[in-house]
Amino acid sequence: MKTIDMHVHFITERGFCMKDEEFMHAVEKYYGTRYTFKTEDEMAQDFVELDIKAIAMAWDTESNTGWPRVENDYVAGVVKAHPEAFAGAWASVDPWKGKMAVKEAERAIKELGMLGLKFQQAAMGFFPNDRRFYPIYEKCVELGAPVLFHTGSTGFGAGMPGGAGYHLKYTRPIPYIDDVAADFPDLTIVCAHPSFPWQDEMIAVALHKANVYMDLSGWAPKYFAENLKREINGRLQDKFMFGSDYPEIQPKRWLEEFLGAGYKPEVVEKVLYKNAQRILKVGL
């Protein structure tokens, strides 16, 4: 079946976002996996073999982590070189870079052809509704570009003493993302992951705000809560999109579990590609 995976990280040496070995090993332990770097061609082949078009992500958390960026130019270049595997790319700007972040957002979207901006607030250390960052959203509205916010718990720092100093408070849907959705009604906002432990809050925001959508990445479908499954199969079926969170969760596993969960055929089509086509304006 046609599929768009709208939440994909890089597993190439240049594109891997975790630049600290101790940190990486902690995340490996948390996920029960082991990272093995692939070439860009090998990573692209992972999606070709599954007939998936992926949307890949850049990464810039320099101000809060001190780690080097996964550059927008690199990500856009890989996506352009492998149209058989990728439907587009999320740019990343460090919100603490102020006017530089706004300029980079415009360059990434207008010149590099990237889809929109992805934020990981725990890694970046910011509240989305802090008005110091509103110029970034204003630029996205001007450009007609969506934004993707991380929500809920994260594997970033999980299992380390003090969570390696990263705070989950930044990724709560209410009030932080809800405020942005209210203040920018023309901004398309996608909220990543089922938002544990604030799943009901996230569902409430998606119900209340017409410009808010959700992806289902980072969570194996067999562990979806009953209220989430009910919304996917019911009143919010036009708002959910498939995302794997590759390489943390393999797309093959995610798809097998989702397809075996008894969702209505028309809902499966919406989640796997039709909603992404409509909301993100990407093709297969």
Backbone as CSV, one residue per row, in Angstrom:
resi,resn,N_x,N_y,N_z,CA_x,CA_y,CA_z,C_x,C_y,C_z
1,MET,0.837,-1.197,0.000,0.000,0.000,0.000,0.874,1.249,0.000
2,LYS,0.422,2.298,-0.671,1.119,3.564,-0.650,1.284,4.038,0.797
3,THR,2.445,4.606,1.108,2.697,5.029,2.477,3.621,6.239,2.499
4,ILE,3.312,7.193,3.372,4.193,8.330,3.627,4.576,8.299,5.098
5,ASP,5.859,8.187,5.358,6.382,8.227,6.722,6.874,9.641,6.979
6,MET,6.102,10.398,7.764,6.398,11.816,7.895,7.308,12.169,9.072
7,HIS,7.946,11.165,9.682,8.793,11.438,10.847,10.004,10.499,10.835
8,VAL,11.050,10.922,10.131,12.223,10.072,9.921,13.498,10.831,10.270
9,HIS,14.309,10.234,11.152,15.624,10.785,11.484,16.693,10.072,10.655
10,PHE,17.871,10.654,10.611,18.968,10.051,9.855,19.747,9.057,10.706
11,ILE,20.203,7.998,10.051,21.060,7.008,10.685,22.408,6.954,9.955
12,THR,22.689,8.000,9.168,24.000,8.142,8.551,24.941,8.812,9.542
13,GLU,26.239,8.643,9.318,27.209,9.216,10.265,27.089,10.736,10.306
14,ARG,26.911,11.369,9.162,26.810,12.834,9.123,25.447,13.318,9.611
15,GLY,24.429,12.513,9.432,23.079,12.951,9.752,22.581,12.551,11.123
16,PHE,23.359,11.778,11.872,22.925,11.308,13.190,22.945,12.472,14.166
17,CYS,21.853,12.675,14.888,21.725,13.893,15.699,22.427,13.799,17.044
18,MET,22.661,12.599,17.565,23.279,12.460,18.891,24.794,12.411,18.753
19,LYS,25.452,13.476,19.164,26.886,13.613,18.935,27.725,13.302,20.176
20,ASP,27.112,12.667,21.169,27.804,12.313,22.406,27.681,10.808,22.615
21,GLU,28.811,10.116,22.755,28.803,8.654,22.806,28.087,8.125,24.039
22,GLU,28.325,8.725,25.207,27.651,8.277,26.428,26.143,8.447,26.296
23,PHE,25.743,9.566,25.754,24.324,9.856,25.555,23.714,8.838,24.596
24,MET,24.406,8.554,23.497,23.914,7.611,22.499,23.715,6.224,23.115
25,HIS,24.674,5.769,23.927,24.553,4.443,24.539,23.373,4.389,25.506
26,ALA,23.098,5.495,26.190,21.941,5.534,27.090,20.646,5.406,26.312
27,VAL,20.573,6.062,25.165,19.371,5.966,24.330,19.235,4.561,23.755
28,GLU,20.340,3.959,23.371,20.303,2.578,22.883,19.733,1.643,23.950
29,LYS,20.171,1.831,25.179,19.664,1.001,26.279,18.176,1.234,26.481
30,TYR,17.755,2.479,26.395,16.346,2.833,26.585,15.469,2.165,25.530
31,TYR,15.901,2.192,24.280,15.111,1.622,23.187,15.372,0.127,22.977
32,GLY,16.400,-0.414,23.633,16.727,-1.818,23.443,17.223,-2.104,22.045
33,THR,17.988,-1.196,21.498,18.484,-1.347,20.133,19.947,-0.946,20.096
34,ARG,20.530,-1.025,18.932,21.917,-0.587,18.755,22.017,0.143,17.424
35,TYR,22.601,1.316,17.468,22.721,2.112,16.257,23.911,1.652,15.423
36,THR,23.652,1.389,14.156,24.696,1.067,13.195,24.552,2.022,12.023
37,PHE,25.575,2.812,11.786,25.482,3.814,10.742,25.338,3.171,9.370
38,LYS,24.563,3.834,8.514,24.381,3.423,7.132,24.829,4.542,6.209
39,THR,25.094,4.203,4.976,25.327,5.241,3.988,23.987,5.858,3.608
40,GLU,24.040,6.993,2.948,22.813,7.631,2.478,22.055,6.716,1.531
41,ASP,22.766,6.019,0.665,22.115,5.096,-0.276,21.442,3.943,0.465
42,GLU,22.114,3.410,1.489,21.544,2.299,2.249,20.300,2.734,3.019
43,MET,20.350,3.920,3.583,19.180,4.422,4.302,18.014,4.608,3.340
44,ALA,18.267,5.177,2.186,17.207,5.357,1.196,16.607,4.017,0.794
45,GLN,17.443,3.004,0.663,16.965,1.685,0.252,16.026,1.073,1.279
46,ASP,16.207,1.406,2.557,15.300,0.906,3.596,13.857,1.281,3.277
47,PHE,13.652,2.470,2.745,12.300,2.942,2.450,11.814,2.473,1.080
48,VAL,12.725,2.380,0.133,12.351,1.866,-1.193,11.822,0.443,-1.081
49,GLU,12.486,-0.370,-0.273,12.084,-1.777,-0.135,10.694,-1.928,0.456
50,LEU,10.258,-0.953,1.239,8.937,-1.009,1.865,7.897,-0.185,1.104
51,ASP,8.299,0.399,-0.034,7.404,1.242,-0.824,6.892,2.420,-0.004
52,ILE,7.804,3.027,0.739,7.489,4.178,1.595,8.205,5.405,1.050
53,LYS,7.524,6.536,1.093,8.179,7.819,0.844,8.345,8.503,2.204
54,ALA,9.582,8.770,2.564,9.902,9.317,3.880,10.048,10.833,3.836
55,ILE,9.784,11.459,4.981,10.083,12.872,5.170,11.138,12.945,6.264
56,ALA,12.349,13.328,5.868,13.506,13.281,6.757,13.692,14.602,7.497
57,MET,14.519,14.588,8.550,14.647,15.730,9.443,16.081,16.200,9.621
58,ALA,16.227,17.511,9.582,17.467,18.143,10.016,17.421,18.310,11.538
59,TRP,18.480,18.890,12.118,18.561,18.958,13.584,19.503,20.087,13.979
60,ASP,19.008,21.046,14.751,19.858,22.126,15.251,19.463,22.443,16.690
61,THR,20.258,21.933,17.618,20.040,22.207,19.045,21.312,22.794,19.658
62,GLU,22.087,23.484,18.861,23.413,23.936,19.293,23.390,24.743,20.587
63,SER,22.438,25.654,20.721,22.435,26.546,21.885,22.264,25.786,23.187
64,ASN,21.435,24.742,23.181,21.121,24.033,24.428,21.988,22.812,24.662
65,THR,22.453,22.160,23.598,23.243,20.936,23.757,24.725,21.126,23.464
66,GLY,25.043,22.117,22.637,26.418,22.292,22.201,26.827,21.336,21.098
67,TRP,25.899,20.513,20.628,26.216,19.540,19.590,26.173,20.186,18.204
68,PRO,27.002,19.702,17.281,26.955,20.220,15.914,25.604,19.937,15.258
69,ARG,25.244,20.785,14.307,23.977,20.633,13.601,24.013,19.480,12.610
70,VAL,22.828,18.964,12.301,22.609,18.193,11.075,22.044,19.213,10.105
71,GLU,22.871,19.685,9.182,22.569,20.867,8.402,21.388,20.673,7.468
72,ASN,20.636,21.745,7.295,19.526,21.725,6.345,20.003,21.427,4.933
73,ASP,21.166,21.947,4.563,21.678,21.707,3.210,21.955,20.225,2.985
74,TYR,22.527,19.585,3.992,22.813,18.152,3.877,21.519,17.352,3.704
75,VAL,20.538,17.606,4.556,19.286,16.859,4.508,18.562,17.102,3.185
76,ALA,18.477,18.357,2.774,17.814,18.673,1.502,18.539,18.019,0.334
77,GLY,19.867,17.939,0.416,20.637,17.317,-0.651,20.390,15.827,-0.773
78,VAL,20.329,15.149,0.371,20.053,13.702,0.350,18.656,13.435,-0.207
79,VAL,17.690,14.229,0.229,16.317,14.064,-0.240,16.236,14.279,-1.751
80,LYS,16.910,15.303,-2.242,16.898,15.594,-3.679,17.570,14.486,-4.481
81,ALA,18.614,13.886,-3.896,19.351,12.830,-4.596,18.601,11.502,-4.622
82,HIS,17.596,11.342,-3.762,16.871,10.072,-3.659,15.355,10.295,-3.716
83,PRO,14.847,10.764,-4.843,13.394,10.990,-4.943,12.588,9.701,-4.868
84,GLU,13.244,8.567,-5.106,12.555,7.282,-5.005,12.247,6.914,-3.548
85,ALA,12.921,7.569,-2.586,12.783,7.209,-1.173,12.180,8.314,-0.321
86,PHE,12.303,9.564,-0.776,11.899,10.684,0.072,10.853,11.566,-0.606
87,ALA,9.869,11.993,0.198,8.828,12.902,-0.292,9.119,14.341,0.096
88,GLY,10.082,14.561,0.973,10.398,15.907,1.414,11.254,15.877,2.661
89,ALA,11.435,17.054,3.266,12.304,17.157,4.440,11.822,18.273,5.360
90,TRP,11.963,18.016,6.659,11.738,19.040,7.673,13.052,19.761,7.928
91,ALA,13.023,21.078,7.855,14.184,21.870,8.232,14.234,22.006,9.748
92,SER,15.389,22.406,10.251,15.537,22.672,11.686,16.239,24.003,11.864
93,VAL,15.705,24.822,12.759,16.392,26.046,13.169,16.403,26.075,14.689
94,ASP,17.503,26.541,15.238,17.628,26.699,16.684,16.885,27.973,17.067
95,PRO,15.786,27.862,17.820,14.984,29.052,18.091,15.720,30.128,18.877
96,TRP,16.771,29.746,19.614,17.520,30.715,20.400,18.436,31.583,19.541
97,LYS,18.527,31.310,18.263,19.390,32.102,17.376,18.692,33.342,16.818
98,GLY,17.455,33.571,17.260,16.781,34.826,16.964,16.604,35.111,15.488
99,LYS,17.073,36.281,15.053,16.904,36.682,13.657,17.591,35.722,12.700
100,MET,18.692,35.124,13.145,19.364,34.129,12.310,18.457,32.937,12.056
101,ALA,17.676,32.538,13.073,16.753,31.411,12.908,15.669,31.747,11.898
102,VAL,15.160,32.965,11.953,14.128,33.380,11.004,14.689,33.380,9.582
103,LYS,15.892,33.920,9.410,16.517,33.955,8.081,16.784,32.552,7.559
104,GLU,17.226,31.661,8.455,17.515,30.286,8.028,16.235,29.544,7.685
105,ALA,15.164,29.817,8.419,13.879,29.197,8.089,13.445,29.596,6.683
106,GLU,13.565,30.872,6.372,13.171,31.337,5.035,14.052,30.736,3.954
107,ARG,15.352,30.671,4.202,16.267,30.093,3.214,15.989,28.614,2.984
108,ALA,15.786,27.881,4.084,15.556,26.435,3.963,14.283,26.130,3.181
109,ILE,13.256,26.930,3.407,11.973,26.666,2.761,11.953,27.189,1.327
110,LYS,12.437,28.431,1.122,12.357,29.038,-0.200,13.454,28.556,-1.143
111,GLU,14.682,28.443,-0.639,15.805,28.104,-1.506,16.080,26.607,-1.570
112,LEU,15.971,25.938,-0.430,16.261,24.500,-0.401,15.032,23.649,-0.685
113,GLY,13.849,24.269,-0.660,12.618,23.534,-0.958,12.161,22.614,0.144
114,MET,12.544,22.922,1.384,12.143,22.066,2.490,10.703,22.360,2.881
115,LEU,10.085,21.392,3.531,8.645,21.394,3.786,8.217,22.400,4.847
116,GLY,8.892,22.406,5.973,8.543,23.243,7.116,9.595,23.059,8.190
117,LEU,9.262,23.396,9.432,10.220,23.359,10.526,9.831,22.331,11.576
118,LYS,10.837,21.616,12.081,10.625,20.654,13.152,11.335,21.134,14.412
119,PHE,10.616,21.085,15.548,11.177,21.501,16.831,11.130,20.343,17.828
120,GLN,12.232,20.159,18.569,12.271,19.227,19.693,12.541,20.075,20.928
121,GLN,11.461,20.482,21.619,11.581,21.512,22.637,12.423,21.092,23.838
122,ALA,12.397,19.794,24.199,13.219,19.347,25.323,14.700,19.480,24.980
123,ALA,15.064,19.081,23.765,16.455,19.186,23.326,16.866,20.640,23.124
124,MET,15.933,21.465,22.663,16.229,22.874,22.392,16.078,23.758,23.630
125,GLY,15.319,23.267,24.631,15.162,24.008,25.870,14.324,25.261,25.743
126,PHE,13.126,25.133,25.155,12.274,26.317,25.024,10.804,25.952,25.079
127,PHE,10.007,26.921,25.541,8.559,26.786,25.510,8.042,27.371,24.192
128,PRO,7.246,26.621,23.442,6.763,27.129,22.157,6.003,28.441,22.245
129,ASN,5.323,28.699,23.358,4.496,29.904,23.462,5.245,31.116,23.991
130,ASP,6.549,31.004,24.144,7.370,32.153,24.515,7.365,33.117,23.320
131,ARG,6.892,34.333,23.538,6.705,35.271,22.440,8.009,35.704,21.776
132,ARG,9.118,35.422,22.404,10.403,35.708,21.746,10.577,34.888,20.468
133,PHE,9.849,33.763,20.378,10.005,32.889,19.220,8.893,33.072,18.183
134,TYR,7.974,33.983,18.449,6.847,34.175,17.532,7.265,34.639,16.134
135,PRO,8.349,35.407,15.971,8.754,35.761,14.595,9.024,34.558,13.695
136,ILE,9.447,33.433,14.288,9.669,32.227,13.479,8.342,31.722,12.928
137,TYR,7.316,31.694,13.783,6.004,31.228,13.323,5.395,32.216,12.329
138,GLU,5.623,33.503,12.550,5.125,34.500,11.600,5.718,34.275,10.217
139,LYS,6.996,33.936,10.174,7.634,33.643,8.890,7.042,32.388,8.261
140,CYS,6.746,31.376,9.063,6.140,30.152,8.529,4.752,30.430,7.958
141,VAL,3.975,31.256,8.624,2.657,31.626,8.105,2.824,32.353,6.770
142,GLU,3.758,33.266,6.716,4.028,34.015,5.477,4.388,33.080,4.326
143,LEU,5.160,32.047,4.634,5.624,31.109,3.606,4.662,29.952,3.373
144,GLY,3.618,29.837,4.194,2.689,28.716,4.069,3.320,27.394,4.455
145,ALA,4.246,27.437,5.409,4.993,26.248,5.821,4.501,25.735,7.170
146,PRO,4.313,24.435,7.313,3.876,23.859,8.593,5.012,23.770,9.594
147,VAL,4.661,23.571,10.865,5.655,23.305,11.909,5.292,21.992,12.590
148,LEU,6.317,21.313,13.066,6.159,20.040,13.766,6.779,20.179,15.145
149,PHE,5.971,20.008,16.198,6.441,20.079,17.573,6.487,18.688,18.192
150,HIS,7.558,18.402,18.913,7.610,17.184,19.732,6.628,17.345,20.895
151,THR,5.932,16.267,21.243,5.057,16.287,22.419,5.297,15.040,23.264
152,GLY,5.069,15.181,24.570,5.159,14.047,25.480,6.587,13.689,25.844
153,SER,6.722,12.534,26.480,8.027,12.066,26.922,8.952,11.867,25.735
154,THR,10.228,11.656,26.030,11.211,11.538,24.956,12.304,10.556,25.331
155,GLY,12.850,9.907,24.328,14.014,9.066,24.543,15.280,9.877,24.729
156,PHE,15.197,11.169,24.474,16.340,12.065,24.578,16.712,12.245,26.050
157,GLY,17.792,11.606,26.477,18.218,11.662,27.872,17.551,10.646,28.777
158,ALA,16.644,9.825,28.222,15.896,8.872,29.047,16.827,7.850,29.685
159,GLY,16.581,7.580,30.966,17.364,6.587,31.685,18.671,7.105,32.241
160,MET,19.034,8.350,31.936,20.260,8.934,32.461,19.954,9.691,33.759
161,PRO,20.913,9.853,34.632,20.669,10.622,35.857,20.118,12.012,35.528
162,GLY,18.963,12.305,36.112,18.338,13.600,35.832,17.894,13.768,34.399
163,GLY,17.769,12.656,33.668,17.414,12.787,32.254,18.433,13.602,31.486
164,ALA,19.690,13.571,31.951,20.793,14.332,31.356,20.527,15.837,31.400
165,GLY,19.602,16.244,32.279,19.327,17.668,32.431,18.251,18.208,31.509
166,TYR,17.600,17.329,30.740,16.564,17.784,29.808,15.192,17.690,30.472
167,HIS,14.352,18.692,30.223,13.084,18.847,30.931,11.890,18.485,30.054
168,LEU,11.026,17.623,30.586,9.815,17.237,29.857,8.769,18.345,29.830
169,LYS,8.874,19.301,30.721,7.869,20.366,30.800,7.706,21.105,29.477
170,TYR,8.758,21.157,28.665,8.695,21.909,27.417,7.802,21.254,26.372
171,THR,7.480,19.985,26.563,6.784,19.236,25.510,5.319,18.955,25.844
172,ARG,4.783,19.674,26.825,3.371,19.493,27.184,2.475,20.261,26.208
173,PRO,1.394,19.653,25.735,0.539,20.323,24.738,-0.164,21.571,25.257
174,ILE,-0.740,21.498,26.477,-1.447,22.637,27.069,-0.635,23.153,28.248
175,PRO,-0.287,24.429,28.265,-0.768,25.492,27.366,0.139,25.789,26.183
176,TYR,1.308,25.167,26.127,2.386,25.674,25.285,2.084,25.617,23.789
177,ILE,1.631,24.466,23.286,1.298,24.371,21.864,-0.098,24.924,21.601
178,ASP,-0.997,24.718,22.533,-2.347,25.264,22.393,-2.310,26.782,22.227
179,ASP,-1.448,27.458,22.966,-1.317,28.911,22.835,-0.872,29.299,21.426
180,VAL,0.107,28.604,20.902,0.600,28.908,19.556,-0.507,28.690,18.520
181,ALA,-1.250,27.600,18.677,-2.346,27.315,17.745,-3.414,28.403,17.785
182,ALA,-3.696,28.922,18.984,-4.692,29.980,19.117,-4.182,31.305,18.556
183,ASP,-2.914,31.597,18.784,-2.343,32.869,18.353,-2.008,32.899,16.861
184,PHE,-1.875,31.702,16.246,-1.548,31.614,14.821,-2.536,30.662,14.133
185,PRO,-3.769,31.096,13.949,-4.785,30.204,13.369,-4.501,29.781,11.934
186,ASP,-3.619,30.518,11.247,-3.276,30.164,9.869,-2.013,29.309,9.785
187,LEU,-1.475,28.929,10.933,-0.281,28.097,10.970,-0.682,26.635,11.112
188,THR,-0.235,25.798,10.194,-0.475,24.357,10.302,0.510,23.770,11.298
189,ILE,-0.026,23.169,12.350,0.790,22.609,13.429,0.574,21.106,13.499
190,VAL,1.666,20.361,13.429,1.616,18.914,13.607,2.313,18.592,14.915
191,CYS,1.684,17.789,15.744,2.241,17.395,17.037,2.718,15.957,16.953
192,ALA,3.994,15.775,17.216,4.606,14.465,17.049,4.375,13.585,18.268
193,HIS,4.074,12.318,17.997,3.954,11.264,19.009,2.595,11.306,19.735
194,PRO,2.203,10.199,20.345,0.917,10.164,21.071,0.887,10.979,22.360
195,SER,1.977,11.660,22.722,1.982,12.672,23.790,1.867,12.119,25.202
196,PHE,2.266,10.889,25.433,2.300,10.357,26.792,3.169,11.253,27.665
197,PRO,2.755,11.640,28.861,1.548,11.237,29.598,0.377,12.207,29.437
198,TRP,0.439,13.060,28.407,-0.591,14.090,28.219,-1.442,13.792,26.983
199,GLN,-1.718,12.519,26.764,-2.433,12.129,25.550,-3.826,12.745,25.475
200,ASP,-4.549,12.771,26.584,-5.881,13.376,26.574,-5.807,14.866,26.265
201,GLU,-4.803,15.541,26.802,-4.611,16.948,26.466,-4.393,17.137,24.971
202,MET,-3.569,16.286,24.398,-3.258,16.410,22.976,-4.490,16.166,22.122
203,ILE,-5.271,15.170,22.484,-6.519,14.903,21.768,-7.453,16.105,21.884
204,ALA,-7.506,16.700,23.062,-8.372,17.862,23.264,-7.947,19.027,22.371
205,VAL,-6.640,19.265,22.269,-6.160,20.352,21.405,-6.493,20.063,19.945
206,ALA,-6.283,18.824,19.517,-6.593,18.471,18.129,-8.080,18.613,17.826
207,LEU,-8.918,18.304,18.805,-10.360,18.475,18.630,-10.750,19.950,18.578
208,HIS,-10.108,20.745,19.401,-10.507,22.148,19.555,-9.938,23.066,18.476
209,LYS,-8.734,22.774,18.012,-8.037,23.650,17.083,-7.993,23.014,15.689
210,ALA,-8.647,23.675,14.746,-8.723,23.131,13.378,-7.358,23.059,12.707
211,ASN,-6.406,23.843,13.167,-5.080,23.890,12.536,-4.067,22.967,13.197
212,VAL,-4.513,22.084,14.089,-3.610,21.168,14.796,-3.864,19.729,14.383
213,TYR,-2.775,19.016,14.084,-2.828,17.621,13.651,-1.833,16.811,14.479
214,MET,-1.824,15.504,14.308,-0.939,14.645,15.082,-0.258,13.621,14.187
215,ASP,1.000,13.297,14.524,1.592,12.102,13.930,1.688,11.028,15.001
216,LEU,1.834,9.791,14.571,1.775,8.636,15.479,3.143,7.984,15.657
217,SER,4.185,8.772,15.485,5.540,8.234,15.524,6.014,7.975,16.949
218,GLY,7.081,7.183,17.049,7.734,6.972,18.322,6.999,6.076,19.288
219,TRP,5.960,5.401,18.802,5.123,4.590,19.681,4.638,3.388,18.869
220,ALA,4.966,2.193,19.303,4.520,0.999,18.582,2.999,0.876,18.666
221,PRO,2.313,0.650,17.552,0.848,0.616,17.560,0.225,-0.386,18.522
222,LYS,0.930,-1.472,18.829,0.327,-2.444,19.748,0.196,-1.877,21.159
223,TYR,0.894,-0.775,21.436,0.804,-0.132,22.747,-0.101,1.092,22.751
224,PHE,-0.779,1.377,21.636,-1.686,2.524,21.615,-2.785,2.346,22.658
225,ALA,-3.080,3.409,23.393,-4.155,3.374,24.384,-5.513,3.301,23.693
226,GLU,-6.497,2.801,24.389,-7.818,2.612,23.801,-8.440,3.928,23.341
227,ASN,-8.255,4.986,24.123,-8.845,6.266,23.700,-8.181,6.799,22.427
228,LEU,-6.886,6.554,22.271,-6.198,6.966,21.051,-6.711,6.166,19.857
229,LYS,-6.837,4.853,20.022,-7.344,4.011,18.925,-8.759,4.426,18.526
230,ARG,-9.563,4.778,19.512,-10.933,5.211,19.225,-10.949,6.498,18.390
231,GLU,-10.056,7.436,18.705,-10.002,8.687,17.953,-9.463,8.474,16.537
232,ILE,-8.459,7.603,16.403,-7.918,7.299,15.077,-9.006,6.729,14.175
233,ASN,-9.807,5.840,14.732,-10.824,5.143,13.953,-12.129,5.935,13.850
234,GLY,-12.193,7.092,14.559,-13.452,7.828,14.628,-13.332,9.282,14.247
235,ARG,-13.656,10.163,15.198,-13.854,11.565,14.864,-12.588,12.319,14.470
236,LEU,-11.401,11.802,14.813,-10.166,12.478,14.436,-9.418,11.758,13.316
237,GLN,-10.111,10.912,12.595,-9.447,10.119,11.552,-8.817,10.964,10.450
238,ASP,-9.265,12.207,10.285,-8.691,13.090,9.263,-7.495,13.885,9.784
239,LYS,-7.100,13.640,11.026,-6.029,14.435,11.632,-4.768,13.642,11.974
240,PHE,-4.799,12.336,11.835,-3.635,11.528,12.191,-2.820,11.152,10.969
241,MET,-1.490,11.139,11.134,-0.582,10.733,10.067,0.427,9.708,10.574
242,PHE,0.824,8.828,9.685,1.840,7.833,10.016,3.216,8.472,10.096
243,GLY,3.912,8.156,11.176,5.328,8.467,11.318,5.946,7.340,12.120
244,SER,7.146,6.954,11.784,7.761,5.817,12.480,8.682,6.252,13.612
245,ASP,9.413,7.363,13.417,10.519,7.781,14.279,11.764,6.951,13.980
246,TYR,11.864,6.457,12.740,13.063,5.759,12.270,14.300,6.557,12.664
247,PRO,15.364,5.901,13.147,15.579,4.458,13.254,15.133,3.853,14.588
248,GLU,14.597,4.685,15.503,14.214,4.146,16.812,13.138,3.073,16.680
249,ILE,12.137,3.318,15.861,11.129,2.298,15.543,11.187,2.054,14.052
250,GLN,11.328,0.800,13.678,11.422,0.462,12.263,10.047,0.543,11.600
251,PRO,9.963,1.165,10.431,8.669,1.294,9.744,7.965,-0.031,9.504
252,LYS,8.726,-1.078,9.212,8.117,-2.383,8.937,7.341,-2.873,10.155
253,ARG,7.937,-2.768,11.325,7.253,-3.189,12.545,6.000,-2.341,12.786
254,TRP,6.141,-1.034,12.660,5.011,-0.129,12.901,3.846,-0.479,11.984
255,LEU,4.139,-0.654,10.713,3.079,-0.923,9.740,2.402,-2.270,10.002
256,GLU,3.176,-3.277,10.318,2.604,-4.598,10.586,1.639,-4.536,11.768
257,GLU,2.042,-3.843,12.818,1.180,-3.754,14.005,-0.061,-2.906,13.727
258,PHE,0.092,-1.829,12.988,-1.047,-0.966,12.686,-2.035,-1.667,11.759
259,LEU,-1.532,-2.329,10.750,-2.417,-2.996,9.788,-3.142,-4.178,10.407
260,GLY,-2.610,-4.725,11.482,-3.249,-5.850,12.151,-4.167,-5.463,13.295
261,ALA,-4.410,-4.151,13.458,-5.162,-3.684,14.628,-6.655,-3.504,14.382
262,GLY,-7.123,-3.768,13.168,-8.556,-3.746,12.901,-9.159,-2.391,12.595
263,TYR,-8.348,-1.426,12.160,-8.910,-0.128,11.777,-9.692,-0.248,10.469
264,LYS,-10.647,0.640,10.286,-11.443,0.644,9.062,-10.545,0.901,7.844
265,PRO,-10.805,0.240,6.719,-9.940,0.398,5.533,-9.751,1.849,5.120
266,GLU,-10.825,2.640,5.180,-10.699,4.036,4.771,-9.840,4.833,5.753
267,VAL,-9.840,4.415,7.019,-8.999,5.070,8.020,-7.532,4.718,7.776
268,VAL,-7.259,3.478,7.460,-5.891,3.052,7.165,-5.309,3.884,6.025
269,GLU,-6.082,4.077,4.966,-5.603,4.873,3.838,-5.329,6.314,4.249
270,LYS,-6.194,6.869,5.066,-5.992,8.249,5.518,-4.715,8.380,6.340
271,VAL,-4.541,7.483,7.295,-3.386,7.572,8.185,-2.083,7.318,7.425
272,LEU,-2.092,6.370,6.515,-0.856,5.988,5.849,-0.415,6.957,4.763
273,TYR,-1.360,7.652,4.106,-0.889,8.598,3.093,-1.848,9.732,2.747
274,LYS,-3.146,9.513,2.788,-4.057,10.547,2.308,-4.030,11.799,3.181
275,ASN,-3.967,11.633,4.493,-3.923,12.808,5.365,-2.644,13.613,5.151
276,ALA,-1.516,12.940,5.006,-0.259,13.646,4.769,-0.292,14.382,3.436
277,GLN,-0.877,13.764,2.421,-0.989,14.434,1.145,-1.793,15.730,1.270
278,ARG,-2.862,15.674,2.028,-3.746,16.850,2.156,-3.150,17.897,3.096
279,ILE,-2.649,17.460,4.252,-2.197,18.396,5.286,-0.837,18.986,4.940
280,LEU,0.083,18.153,4.490,1.447,18.587,4.231,1.705,18.908,2.759
281,LYS,0.740,18.555,1.911,0.845,18.829,0.468,2.071,18.155,-0.133
282,VAL,2.242,16.868,0.220,3.337,16.071,-0.339,2.750,14.969,-1.196
283,GLY,3.532,14.532,-2.158,3.067,13.482,-3.055,3.812,12.184,-2.842
284,LEU,3.355,11.156,-3.555,4.000,9.852,-3.483,4.854,9.608,-4.726
